[in-house]
Amino acid sequence: MELYKVPRNSRIKVVRDIKVPPASPMVEGEEILNFSHVDGMYSYCTRDNGEVVHLAAWTEVEIV
């Protein structure tokens, strides 16, 4: 499922097509993140340690 179709405040697992903005932390495949919302082309997600990461809105994910 594309990330932009996921309900806000869901827990997600990144599947494929990982795109992040320049100078943003990289995200690994199969990584589990806390998805907050989509903001334009990218999303606002956090890792369990609180680090903010941004995935492209069309990234393939699964809801956990």
C-alpha positions, 0 to 999 in steps of 0.5 A: 500500500502506498504511504499516502493511503495509510491512516494517520498515526499508524505503525508501518513497515517499509517494503520497497521504493524507499525515497527520502529528501536530500540530507535526510536520514536514510531508511532501511527496508523492513524498518518499522516506523511510526507514521504521523502524516503526509506533508506535501511530497514527503511524510513525517515519521519517527523511529522508536528513539524519536528520530524524525525521518521523511519518506516519499508519500508513494513509498510502499509500506505495510501497516503493522 
